[in-house]
Amino acid sequence: MRTKVQKLFIIFLCLPALAASNISQWRGINRDGQYQEKNLLKQWPENGPPLLWSVKSIGKGYSSASVSQNVIYITGKIDTSDFLTAIDQNGQIKWQIPYGRAWNKTFPETRCTPTIENDQIYLISGQGEVVCISALTAQKVWSVAAFEKFAGKYGEWGIAESVLLVDNKVIYTPGGDKTTMIALDKRTGEIIWITESLPDYTAYVSPILITHGQKQIIVNVTAHYLFGVDAANGHFLWKYKYADLDPPTWHPNAPIINAISPLFHDGQIYVTSGYNHVGALFRLSEDASQLTLAWKDTTLDCHIGGVVLVDGYLYGANWISNRDGNWCCIDWQTGAVKYEKKWQTKGSIIAADGMLYCYEERRGHVALVKVTPDDFAIESTFRVTAGFGPHWAHPMIHDGILYLRHGATLLAYDIRQKKS
C-alpha cells in the first residue's frame, strides 16, 4: 500500500507529461487537424454561426490562432516586422509586440502559428529568428537568429514553419549545407543538437512528433526529402527522396513545393503535395530504421490546405490549378478514391466532433460537412466577407469557438450546441 509521500512523488513524476499536454499549436495538439471538441453544432443558421467578435488590426498573415489560458494569440506582419498579438475572450487586444524581421519577398505575410506551453510562447519569424516570449510579461525571453547562424536555405516563398516542442527542445528546420534540423533548449535558446545536412533546402512544412519502436521521432519534409530524426540525439533514422516519386506533369518545381505536415497512424506515415505530385503512404519498420512505400495516389495532391484522417479515411482538397481544386476522400489503407467533388475551390480543412470544417481560399466560403466516405455531404455554409487577400489561414477550434482568419482580421464564431 503506497504511503502519502509515495503518492505525492508519483504525482510529481507525472507533472512533465501533464504539462506537455498543455500545448496549443499548429493544427491542434497532434498537428493533424483534429480538435478534441464535443457538443458542437451539426447545422448552422442560414447566415452562419453567431459571430462573437472580430479584430481587424492583427497584421497581415496566413497563420492560425492559438489559445492558451483564455487568451488568443496570433501573428501578423506590420510594416517590416512580424508581430504577436494577444486578444482576450471579448475580442479586445491585450498587447501587441514585434518579435522578428518579416519575410520581405513574395507573399511576405506571416505564416508561423504560435506554439504555446504554459506561459511561454515560441515563434519563428519570416527571416528565421527563433523566439521565446513570456505571456506574463509580453517580453522576449530569448531570441536566436537560427537561419543566419546555421546558414539555412529556403525556397522561393521563404519560411513558413511553426515551432515543434519535444520535451525540453524547440525544433526548427533551417535546411542548407550545414545542417537540416536543430534543437534548442526551450528555456535558454542554447543548442542541444544539430543534425547533419541532407543536404537540401527547407520547404514550407511544420514537423510532427511520433512515437514508434520505443523512439520519439521528428518527421518533416524538405524540398526533396521525407525524413525522420531521433528526437533524443538528432540522428537521422531514415530519409526518402519523396521528390522522385512520379515526377509531375505541370510544373518542373512541383515536387519541391511542399507545404503539408505529414500524418502518422498505426505505424504508417502519409505525405502529400500539390501541383500534380503524388501523395504516398509509407510503412515504418518496427525499429524505425526504414520506410517502405505502401501505395501512392494522384488524386489528393493537396496544395496548402492540409488533410485530416478520420475513421480510416483521408479528407482534403486537391490541386487543379493555383485557383482551383476539388474536395476528396481516399482510403488510408489502400489509397482508393472514395469521392472527388466540386465545391467552390480548394482550401483548408480540419475535423471535430464528427464533422469536417472546410474553408475555401478564394471567396471565403466555409462549409460544415458530415464525415462520411460516401459523399462530400455539406450540412451548412456561410461566407467570411471581412478582411482581404486569399483565405489561406487554416481554421482552429477551442472551447466551442471557431477561429477564422482573413488577412489582418481574426473572427470568432460560436459553434457550441445550446443546452436545452
ROTORKOL-27767 format. One record per residue (C-alpha): residue in one letter; x, z, y. Coordinates in steps of 0.2 Angstrom, whole numbers. Layout:
// residues N
<atom rest="A" xx="X" zz="Z" yy="Y"/>
...
// end
This chain:
// residues 420
<atom rest="M" xx="0" zz="0" yy="0"/>
<atom rest="R" xx="8" zz="-5" yy="17"/>
<atom rest="T" xx="11" zz="8" yy="30"/>
<atom rest="K" xx="6" zz="6" yy="48"/>
<atom rest="V" xx="24" zz="2" yy="53"/>
<atom rest="Q" xx="25" zz="-12" yy="39"/>
<atom rest="K" xx="8" zz="-20" yy="45"/>
<atom rest="L" xx="15" zz="-20" yy="63"/>
<atom rest="F" xx="31" zz="-28" yy="58"/>
<atom rest="I" xx="21" zz="-42" yy="48"/>
<atom rest="I" xx="11" zz="-45" yy="64"/>
<atom rest="F" xx="27" zz="-46" yy="74"/>
<atom rest="L" xx="34" zz="-59" yy="62"/>
<atom rest="C" xx="19" zz="-69" yy="64"/>
<atom rest="L" xx="19" zz="-70" yy="83"/>
<atom rest="P" xx="30" zz="-85" yy="84"/>
<atom rest="A" xx="18" zz="-95" yy="73"/>
<atom rest="L" xx="3" zz="-89" yy="83"/>
<atom rest="A" xx="12" zz="-94" yy="99"/>
<atom rest="A" xx="16" zz="-111" yy="93"/>
<atom rest="S" xx="-2" zz="-114" yy="91"/>
<atom rest="N" xx="-5" zz="-111" yy="109"/>
<atom rest="I" xx="1" zz="-128" yy="114"/>
<atom rest="S" xx="-8" zz="-141" yy="125"/>
<atom rest="Q" xx="0" zz="-158" yy="124"/>
<atom rest="W" xx="-2" zz="-177" yy="122"/>
<atom rest="R" xx="-17" zz="-182" yy="111"/>
<atom rest="G" xx="-21" zz="-164" yy="105"/>
<atom rest="I" xx="-12" zz="-151" yy="95"/>
<atom rest="N" xx="-6" zz="-163" yy="82"/>
<atom rest="R" xx="-4" zz="-178" yy="93"/>
<atom rest="D" xx="-16" zz="-188" yy="83"/>
<atom rest="G" xx="-31" zz="-189" yy="95"/>
<atom rest="Q" xx="-41" zz="-176" yy="85"/>
<atom rest="Y" xx="-49" zz="-162" yy="96"/>
<atom rest="Q" xx="-55" zz="-147" yy="86"/>
<atom rest="E" xx="-71" zz="-145" yy="96"/>
<atom rest="K" xx="-88" zz="-141" yy="89"/>
<atom rest="N" xx="-106" zz="-142" yy="96"/>
<atom rest="L" xx="-104" zz="-157" yy="106"/>
<atom rest="L" xx="-117" zz="-169" yy="112"/>
<atom rest="K" xx="-122" zz="-183" yy="99"/>
<atom rest="Q" xx="-130" zz="-193" yy="113"/>
<atom rest="W" xx="-128" zz="-193" yy="132"/>
<atom rest="P" xx="-141" zz="-195" yy="145"/>
<atom rest="E" xx="-143" zz="-213" yy="151"/>
<atom rest="N" xx="-131" zz="-211" yy="166"/>
<atom rest="G" xx="-118" zz="-201" yy="155"/>
<atom rest="P" xx="-115" zz="-183" yy="153"/>
<atom rest="P" xx="-116" zz="-172" yy="168"/>
<atom rest="L" xx="-101" zz="-174" yy="180"/>
<atom rest="L" xx="-94" zz="-156" yy="184"/>
<atom rest="W" xx="-82" zz="-162" yy="197"/>
<atom rest="S" xx="-69" zz="-175" yy="202"/>
<atom rest="V" xx="-52" zz="-173" yy="210"/>
<atom rest="K" xx="-45" zz="-188" yy="220"/>
<atom rest="S" xx="-28" zz="-183" yy="225"/>
<atom rest="I" xx="-18" zz="-180" yy="209"/>
<atom rest="G" xx="-6" zz="-195" yy="212"/>
<atom rest="K" xx="-6" zz="-212" yy="203"/>
<atom rest="G" xx="-4" zz="-212" yy="185"/>
<atom rest="Y" xx="-9" zz="-216" yy="167"/>
<atom rest="S" xx="-6" zz="-199" yy="159"/>
<atom rest="S" xx="-19" zz="-187" yy="152"/>
<atom rest="A" xx="-23" zz="-169" yy="157"/>
<atom rest="S" xx="-18" zz="-154" yy="148"/>
<atom rest="V" xx="-27" zz="-137" yy="149"/>
<atom rest="S" xx="-20" zz="-120" yy="147"/>
<atom rest="Q" xx="-27" zz="-103" yy="151"/>
<atom rest="N" xx="-42" zz="-111" yy="160"/>
<atom rest="V" xx="-30" zz="-121" yy="171"/>
<atom rest="I" xx="-30" zz="-140" yy="171"/>
<atom rest="Y" xx="-13" zz="-149" yy="173"/>
<atom rest="I" xx="-9" zz="-167" yy="176"/>
<atom rest="T" xx="5" zz="-178" yy="183"/>
<atom rest="G" xx="4" zz="-192" yy="196"/>
<atom rest="K" xx="16" zz="-202" yy="207"/>
<atom rest="I" xx="15" zz="-198" yy="226"/>
<atom rest="D" xx="27" zz="-209" yy="236"/>
<atom rest="T" xx="43" zz="-209" yy="226"/>
<atom rest="S" xx="41" zz="-193" yy="216"/>
<atom rest="D" xx="32" zz="-188" yy="201"/>
<atom rest="F" xx="21" zz="-173" yy="205"/>
<atom rest="L" xx="12" zz="-160" yy="194"/>
<atom rest="T" xx="-5" zz="-154" yy="200"/>
<atom rest="A" xx="-14" zz="-138" yy="194"/>
<atom rest="I" xx="-33" zz="-138" yy="195"/>
<atom rest="D" xx="-45" zz="-123" yy="192"/>
<atom rest="Q" xx="-61" zz="-125" yy="182"/>
<atom rest="N" xx="-71" zz="-128" yy="198"/>
<atom rest="G" xx="-60" zz="-144" yy="202"/>
<atom rest="Q" xx="-50" zz="-135" yy="216"/>
<atom rest="I" xx="-32" zz="-139" yy="217"/>
<atom rest="K" xx="-22" zz="-123" yy="215"/>
<atom rest="W" xx="-5" zz="-130" yy="218"/>
<atom rest="Q" xx="5" zz="-147" yy="218"/>
<atom rest="I" xx="24" zz="-149" yy="216"/>
<atom rest="P" xx="36" zz="-163" yy="214"/>
<atom rest="Y" xx="46" zz="-162" yy="198"/>
<atom rest="G" xx="57" zz="-178" yy="197"/>
<atom rest="R" xx="60" zz="-195" yy="203"/>
<atom rest="A" xx="46" zz="-208" yy="198"/>
<atom rest="W" xx="49" zz="-224" yy="189"/>
<atom rest="N" xx="52" zz="-237" yy="203"/>
<atom rest="K" xx="49" zz="-254" yy="195"/>
<atom rest="T" xx="34" zz="-262" yy="186"/>
<atom rest="F" xx="20" zz="-250" yy="184"/>
<atom rest="P" xx="28" zz="-235" yy="192"/>
<atom rest="E" xx="13" zz="-223" yy="190"/>
<atom rest="T" xx="17" zz="-208" yy="179"/>
<atom rest="R" xx="15" zz="-209" yy="160"/>
<atom rest="C" xx="20" zz="-191" yy="155"/>
<atom rest="T" xx="7" zz="-179" yy="149"/>
<atom rest="P" xx="12" zz="-161" yy="152"/>
<atom rest="T" xx="16" zz="-151" yy="137"/>
<atom rest="I" xx="12" zz="-133" yy="139"/>
<atom rest="E" xx="16" zz="-117" yy="129"/>
<atom rest="N" xx="10" zz="-101" yy="136"/>
<atom rest="D" xx="16" zz="-101" yy="154"/>
<atom rest="Q" xx="29" zz="-114" yy="153"/>
<atom rest="I" xx="26" zz="-132" yy="157"/>
<atom rest="Y" xx="38" zz="-146" yy="150"/>
<atom rest="L" xx="39" zz="-164" yy="158"/>
<atom rest="I" xx="49" zz="-180" yy="158"/>
<atom rest="S" xx="50" zz="-189" yy="175"/>
<atom rest="G" xx="49" zz="-208" yy="176"/>
<atom rest="Q" xx="68" zz="-208" yy="178"/>
<atom rest="G" xx="71" zz="-197" yy="163"/>
<atom rest="E" xx="73" zz="-180" yy="170"/>
<atom rest="V" xx="68" zz="-166" yy="158"/>
<atom rest="V" xx="60" zz="-152" yy="167"/>
<atom rest="C" xx="53" zz="-135" yy="163"/>
<atom rest="I" xx="41" zz="-127" yy="176"/>
<atom rest="S" xx="33" zz="-110" yy="177"/>
<atom rest="A" xx="14" zz="-110" yy="178"/>
<atom rest="L" xx="15" zz="-92" yy="185"/>
<atom rest="T" xx="27" zz="-96" yy="200"/>
<atom rest="A" xx="24" zz="-115" yy="201"/>
<atom rest="Q" xx="43" zz="-117" yy="202"/>
<atom rest="K" xx="56" zz="-126" yy="191"/>
<atom rest="V" xx="64" zz="-115" yy="178"/>
<atom rest="W" xx="77" zz="-128" yy="174"/>
<atom rest="S" xx="80" zz="-147" yy="175"/>
<atom rest="V" xx="91" zz="-159" yy="166"/>
<atom rest="A" xx="95" zz="-177" yy="171"/>
<atom rest="A" xx="95" zz="-181" yy="152"/>
<atom rest="F" xx="93" zz="-200" yy="153"/>
<atom rest="E" xx="108" zz="-201" yy="165"/>
<atom rest="K" xx="118" zz="-188" yy="156"/>
<atom rest="F" xx="116" zz="-197" yy="139"/>
<atom rest="A" xx="117" zz="-215" yy="145"/>
<atom rest="G" xx="100" zz="-219" yy="140"/>
<atom rest="K" xx="92" zz="-236" yy="139"/>
<atom rest="Y" xx="74" zz="-241" yy="142"/>
<atom rest="G" xx="64" zz="-257" yy="141"/>
<atom rest="E" xx="55" zz="-266" yy="155"/>
<atom rest="W" xx="42" zz="-253" yy="159"/>
<atom rest="G" xx="54" zz="-238" yy="159"/>
<atom rest="I" xx="50" zz="-221" yy="152"/>
<atom rest="A" xx="33" zz="-216" yy="145"/>
<atom rest="E" xx="37" zz="-201" yy="134"/>
<atom rest="S" xx="29" zz="-184" yy="133"/>
<atom rest="V" xx="39" zz="-169" yy="128"/>
<atom rest="L" xx="38" zz="-163" yy="110"/>
<atom rest="L" xx="41" zz="-144" yy="107"/>
<atom rest="V" xx="49" zz="-139" yy="90"/>
<atom rest="D" xx="51" zz="-120" yy="89"/>
<atom rest="N" xx="64" zz="-117" yy="102"/>
<atom rest="K" xx="68" zz="-135" yy="105"/>
<atom rest="V" xx="62" zz="-148" yy="119"/>
<atom rest="I" xx="63" zz="-165" yy="111"/>
<atom rest="Y" xx="67" zz="-181" yy="121"/>
<atom rest="T" xx="72" zz="-199" yy="116"/>
<atom rest="P" xx="83" zz="-207" yy="129"/>
<atom rest="G" xx="89" zz="-221" yy="117"/>
<atom rest="G" xx="106" zz="-230" yy="121"/>
<atom rest="D" xx="123" zz="-231" yy="113"/>
<atom rest="K" xx="127" zz="-213" yy="115"/>
<atom rest="T" xx="113" zz="-205" yy="106"/>
<atom rest="T" xx="95" zz="-209" yy="101"/>
<atom rest="M" xx="86" zz="-192" yy="102"/>
<atom rest="I" xx="91" zz="-175" yy="109"/>
<atom rest="A" xx="85" zz="-157" yy="108"/>
<atom rest="L" xx="87" zz="-145" yy="122"/>
<atom rest="D" xx="84" zz="-126" yy="122"/>
<atom rest="K" xx="67" zz="-123" yy="129"/>
<atom rest="R" xx="72" zz="-108" yy="139"/>
<atom rest="T" xx="88" zz="-114" yy="147"/>
<atom rest="G" xx="89" zz="-133" yy="145"/>
<atom rest="E" xx="106" zz="-132" yy="136"/>
<atom rest="I" xx="110" zz="-144" yy="122"/>
<atom rest="I" xx="106" zz="-139" yy="104"/>
<atom rest="W" xx="109" zz="-155" yy="96"/>
<atom rest="I" xx="110" zz="-174" yy="99"/>
<atom rest="T" xx="108" zz="-187" yy="86"/>
<atom rest="E" xx="119" zz="-202" yy="83"/>
<atom rest="S" xx="114" zz="-218" yy="91"/>
<atom rest="L" xx="104" zz="-231" yy="80"/>
<atom rest="P" xx="109" zz="-240" yy="92"/>
<atom rest="D" xx="93" zz="-245" yy="101"/>
<atom rest="Y" xx="84" zz="-243" yy="117"/>
<atom rest="T" xx="69" zz="-232" yy="119"/>
<atom rest="A" xx="51" zz="-238" yy="118"/>
<atom rest="Y" xx="35" zz="-230" yy="126"/>
<atom rest="V" xx="31" zz="-218" yy="112"/>
<atom rest="S" xx="29" zz="-199" yy="111"/>
<atom rest="P" xx="36" zz="-192" yy="95"/>
<atom rest="I" xx="27" zz="-182" yy="82"/>
<atom rest="L" xx="32" zz="-167" yy="71"/>
<atom rest="I" xx="28" zz="-167" yy="52"/>
<atom rest="T" xx="32" zz="-156" yy="38"/>
<atom rest="H" xx="37" zz="-164" yy="22"/>
<atom rest="G" xx="49" zz="-160" yy="7"/>
<atom rest="Q" xx="51" zz="-142" yy="15"/>
<atom rest="K" xx="58" zz="-150" yy="31"/>
<atom rest="Q" xx="52" zz="-151" yy="48"/>
<atom rest="I" xx="54" zz="-170" yy="53"/>
<atom rest="I" xx="53" zz="-178" yy="70"/>
<atom rest="V" xx="46" zz="-195" yy="69"/>
<atom rest="N" xx="47" zz="-208" yy="83"/>
<atom rest="V" xx="48" zz="-227" yy="86"/>
<atom rest="T" xx="61" zz="-235" yy="97"/>
<atom rest="A" xx="61" zz="-254" yy="102"/>
<atom rest="H" xx="66" zz="-259" yy="84"/>
<atom rest="Y" xx="65" zz="-244" yy="73"/>
<atom rest="L" xx="53" zz="-231" yy="65"/>
<atom rest="F" xx="64" zz="-216" yy="61"/>
<atom rest="G" xx="64" zz="-198" yy="55"/>
<atom rest="V" xx="76" zz="-184" yy="61"/>
<atom rest="D" xx="78" zz="-167" yy="53"/>
<atom rest="A" xx="72" zz="-155" yy="67"/>
<atom rest="A" xx="84" zz="-142" yy="61"/>
<atom rest="N" xx="100" zz="-151" yy="65"/>
<atom rest="G" xx="97" zz="-168" yy="72"/>
<atom rest="H" xx="102" zz="-178" yy="57"/>
<atom rest="F" xx="94" zz="-195" yy="53"/>
<atom rest="L" xx="84" zz="-194" yy="37"/>
<atom rest="W" xx="79" zz="-212" yy="37"/>
<atom rest="K" xx="77" zz="-227" yy="48"/>
<atom rest="Y" xx="66" zz="-243" yy="45"/>
<atom rest="K" xx="68" zz="-258" yy="56"/>
<atom rest="Y" xx="49" zz="-260" yy="60"/>
<atom rest="A" xx="53" zz="-274" yy="72"/>
<atom rest="D" xx="57" zz="-286" yy="57"/>
<atom rest="L" xx="40" zz="-284" yy="49"/>
<atom rest="D" xx="32" zz="-301" yy="51"/>
<atom rest="P" xx="38" zz="-307" yy="67"/>
<atom rest="P" xx="23" zz="-310" yy="79"/>
<atom rest="T" xx="17" zz="-327" yy="84"/>
<atom rest="W" xx="13" zz="-325" yy="103"/>
<atom rest="H" xx="27" zz="-316" yy="112"/>
<atom rest="P" xx="45" zz="-315" yy="107"/>
<atom rest="N" xx="46" zz="-297" yy="113"/>
<atom rest="A" xx="31" zz="-291" yy="104"/>
<atom rest="P" xx="39" zz="-281" yy="90"/>
<atom rest="I" xx="49" zz="-271" yy="103"/>
<atom rest="I" xx="34" zz="-267" yy="115"/>
<atom rest="N" xx="29" zz="-251" yy="105"/>
<atom rest="A" xx="18" zz="-238" yy="113"/>
<atom rest="I" xx="8" zz="-229" yy="99"/>
<atom rest="S" xx="13" zz="-212" yy="92"/>
<atom rest="P" xx="14" zz="-213" yy="73"/>
<atom rest="L" xx="1" zz="-204" yy="62"/>
<atom rest="F" xx="5" zz="-194" yy="47"/>
<atom rest="H" xx="-6" zz="-189" yy="32"/>
<atom rest="D" xx="-3" zz="-184" yy="14"/>
<atom rest="G" xx="15" zz="-189" yy="13"/>
<atom rest="Q" xx="12" zz="-206" yy="22"/>
<atom rest="I" xx="16" zz="-212" yy="39"/>
<atom rest="Y" xx="6" zz="-226" yy="49"/>
<atom rest="V" xx="13" zz="-236" yy="64"/>
<atom rest="T" xx="6" zz="-250" yy="74"/>
<atom rest="S" xx="10" zz="-261" yy="89"/>
<atom rest="G" xx="1" zz="-274" yy="99"/>
<atom rest="Y" xx="5" zz="-292" yy="103"/>
<atom rest="N" xx="0" zz="-298" yy="85"/>
<atom rest="H" xx="13" zz="-287" yy="77"/>
<atom rest="V" xx="8" zz="-279" yy="61"/>
<atom rest="G" xx="3" zz="-261" yy="58"/>
<atom rest="A" xx="10" zz="-253" yy="42"/>
<atom rest="L" xx="8" zz="-238" yy="31"/>
<atom rest="F" xx="24" zz="-231" yy="23"/>
<atom rest="R" xx="26" zz="-218" yy="9"/>
<atom rest="L" xx="39" zz="-205" yy="12"/>
<atom rest="S" xx="49" zz="-199" yy="-3"/>
<atom rest="E" xx="47" zz="-182" yy="-10"/>
<atom rest="D" xx="64" zz="-176" yy="-2"/>
<atom rest="A" xx="60" zz="-186" yy="14"/>
<atom rest="S" xx="76" zz="-197" yy="12"/>
<atom rest="Q" xx="67" zz="-214" yy="12"/>
<atom rest="L" xx="52" zz="-224" yy="16"/>
<atom rest="T" xx="43" zz="-236" yy="5"/>
<atom rest="L" xx="31" zz="-249" yy="13"/>
<atom rest="A" xx="14" zz="-247" yy="5"/>
<atom rest="W" xx="4" zz="-260" yy="15"/>
<atom rest="K" xx="4" zz="-270" yy="31"/>
<atom rest="D" xx="-11" zz="-276" yy="42"/>
<atom rest="T" xx="-13" zz="-289" yy="55"/>
<atom rest="T" xx="-30" zz="-284" yy="62"/>
<atom rest="L" xx="-27" zz="-267" yy="70"/>
<atom rest="D" xx="-12" zz="-272" yy="81"/>
<atom rest="C" xx="-15" zz="-258" yy="94"/>
<atom rest="H" xx="-8" zz="-261" yy="111"/>
<atom rest="I" xx="-8" zz="-244" yy="121"/>
<atom rest="G" xx="-24" zz="-235" yy="117"/>
<atom rest="G" xx="-19" zz="-225" yy="101"/>
<atom rest="V" xx="-28" zz="-224" yy="84"/>
<atom rest="V" xx="-36" zz="-210" yy="75"/>
<atom rest="L" xx="-38" zz="-206" yy="57"/>
<atom rest="V" xx="-55" zz="-198" yy="51"/>
<atom rest="D" xx="-61" zz="-196" yy="34"/>
<atom rest="G" xx="-49" zz="-209" yy="26"/>
<atom rest="Y" xx="-51" zz="-222" yy="39"/>
<atom rest="L" xx="-41" zz="-228" yy="54"/>
<atom rest="Y" xx="-50" zz="-232" yy="70"/>
<atom rest="G" xx="-44" zz="-241" yy="86"/>
<atom rest="A" xx="-44" zz="-256" yy="97"/>
<atom rest="N" xx="-33" zz="-272" yy="93"/>
<atom rest="W" xx="-24" zz="-284" yy="105"/>
<atom rest="I" xx="-32" zz="-301" yy="108"/>
<atom rest="S" xx="-23" zz="-303" yy="124"/>
<atom rest="N" xx="-17" zz="-291" yy="138"/>
<atom rest="R" xx="-35" zz="-292" yy="145"/>
<atom rest="D" xx="-45" zz="-292" yy="128"/>
<atom rest="G" xx="-47" zz="-284" yy="111"/>
<atom rest="N" xx="-59" zz="-279" yy="98"/>
<atom rest="W" xx="-63" zz="-262" yy="90"/>
<atom rest="C" xx="-58" zz="-260" yy="72"/>
<atom rest="C" xx="-59" zz="-249" yy="57"/>
<atom rest="I" xx="-47" zz="-251" yy="42"/>
<atom rest="D" xx="-45" zz="-241" yy="26"/>
<atom rest="W" xx="-30" zz="-229" yy="26"/>
<atom rest="Q" xx="-26" zz="-231" yy="8"/>
<atom rest="T" xx="-26" zz="-250" yy="7"/>
<atom rest="G" xx="-26" zz="-257" yy="24"/>
<atom rest="A" xx="-43" zz="-266" yy="20"/>
<atom rest="V" xx="-53" zz="-271" yy="36"/>
<atom rest="K" xx="-70" zz="-262" yy="36"/>
<atom rest="Y" xx="-75" zz="-270" yy="53"/>
<atom rest="E" xx="-69" zz="-278" yy="69"/>
<atom rest="K" xx="-82" zz="-278" yy="83"/>
<atom rest="K" xx="-83" zz="-284" yy="101"/>
<atom rest="W" xx="-87" zz="-271" yy="114"/>
<atom rest="Q" xx="-81" zz="-274" yy="132"/>
<atom rest="T" xx="-62" zz="-275" yy="129"/>
<atom rest="K" xx="-49" zz="-264" yy="121"/>
<atom rest="G" xx="-45" zz="-247" yy="126"/>
<atom rest="S" xx="-40" zz="-229" yy="121"/>
<atom rest="I" xx="-49" zz="-218" yy="108"/>
<atom rest="I" xx="-50" zz="-200" yy="102"/>
<atom rest="A" xx="-61" zz="-191" yy="90"/>
<atom rest="A" xx="-70" zz="-174" yy="90"/>
<atom rest="D" xx="-85" zz="-166" yy="81"/>
<atom rest="G" xx="-89" zz="-182" yy="70"/>
<atom rest="M" xx="-89" zz="-194" yy="85"/>
<atom rest="L" xx="-77" zz="-206" yy="92"/>
<atom rest="Y" xx="-74" zz="-207" yy="111"/>
<atom rest="C" xx="-69" zz="-225" yy="117"/>
<atom rest="Y" xx="-63" zz="-228" yy="135"/>
<atom rest="E" xx="-61" zz="-247" yy="138"/>
<atom rest="E" xx="-47" zz="-251" yy="150"/>
<atom rest="R" xx="-54" zz="-265" yy="161"/>
<atom rest="R" xx="-70" zz="-259" yy="169"/>
<atom rest="G" xx="-70" zz="-241" yy="163"/>
<atom rest="H" xx="-85" zz="-240" yy="151"/>
<atom rest="V" xx="-85" zz="-225" yy="139"/>
<atom rest="A" xx="-94" zz="-226" yy="123"/>
<atom rest="L" xx="-99" zz="-212" yy="111"/>
<atom rest="V" xx="-98" zz="-219" yy="93"/>
<atom rest="K" xx="-103" zz="-212" yy="76"/>
<atom rest="V" xx="-88" zz="-210" yy="64"/>
<atom rest="T" xx="-93" zz="-222" yy="50"/>
<atom rest="P" xx="-83" zz="-237" yy="42"/>
<atom rest="D" xx="-99" zz="-247" yy="41"/>
<atom rest="D" xx="-100" zz="-252" yy="59"/>
<atom rest="F" xx="-95" zz="-249" yy="77"/>
<atom rest="A" xx="-111" zz="-238" yy="80"/>
<atom rest="I" xx="-112" zz="-234" yy="98"/>
<atom rest="E" xx="-124" zz="-220" yy="102"/>
<atom rest="S" xx="-122" zz="-219" yy="121"/>
<atom rest="T" xx="-112" zz="-226" yy="135"/>
<atom rest="F" xx="-108" zz="-224" yy="154"/>
<atom rest="R" xx="-96" zz="-231" yy="166"/>
<atom rest="V" xx="-82" zz="-222" yy="176"/>
<atom rest="T" xx="-83" zz="-230" yy="194"/>
<atom rest="A" xx="-72" zz="-218" yy="203"/>
<atom rest="G" xx="-53" zz="-222" yy="205"/>
<atom rest="F" xx="-44" zz="-238" yy="205"/>
<atom rest="G" xx="-32" zz="-248" yy="193"/>
<atom rest="P" xx="-33" zz="-250" yy="174"/>
<atom rest="H" xx="-41" zz="-237" yy="164"/>
<atom rest="W" xx="-26" zz="-234" yy="153"/>
<atom rest="A" xx="-26" zz="-215" yy="153"/>
<atom rest="H" xx="-32" zz="-208" yy="136"/>
<atom rest="P" xx="-47" zz="-196" yy="136"/>
<atom rest="M" xx="-45" zz="-177" yy="131"/>
<atom rest="I" xx="-57" zz="-164" yy="127"/>
<atom rest="H" xx="-55" zz="-145" yy="130"/>
<atom rest="D" xx="-69" zz="-132" yy="128"/>
<atom rest="G" xx="-83" zz="-144" yy="128"/>
<atom rest="I" xx="-76" zz="-153" yy="144"/>
<atom rest="L" xx="-72" zz="-172" yy="143"/>
<atom rest="Y" xx="-57" zz="-176" yy="155"/>
<atom rest="L" xx="-56" zz="-194" yy="160"/>
<atom rest="R" xx="-43" zz="-201" yy="172"/>
<atom rest="H" xx="-43" zz="-216" yy="183"/>
<atom rest="G" xx="-28" zz="-219" yy="194"/>
<atom rest="A" xx="-27" zz="-205" yy="206"/>
<atom rest="T" xx="-44" zz="-197" yy="201"/>
<atom rest="L" xx="-47" zz="-185" yy="187"/>
<atom rest="L" xx="-65" zz="-182" yy="182"/>
<atom rest="A" xx="-73" zz="-168" yy="171"/>
<atom rest="Y" xx="-89" zz="-171" yy="161"/>
<atom rest="D" xx="-99" zz="-158" yy="152"/>
<atom rest="I" xx="-102" zz="-164" yy="134"/>
<atom rest="R" xx="-107" zz="-147" yy="126"/>
<atom rest="Q" xx="-124" zz="-146" yy="117"/>
<atom rest="K" xx="-135" zz="-134" yy="127"/>
<atom rest="K" xx="-141" zz="-118" yy="117"/>
<atom rest="S" xx="-160" zz="-118" yy="114"/>
// end
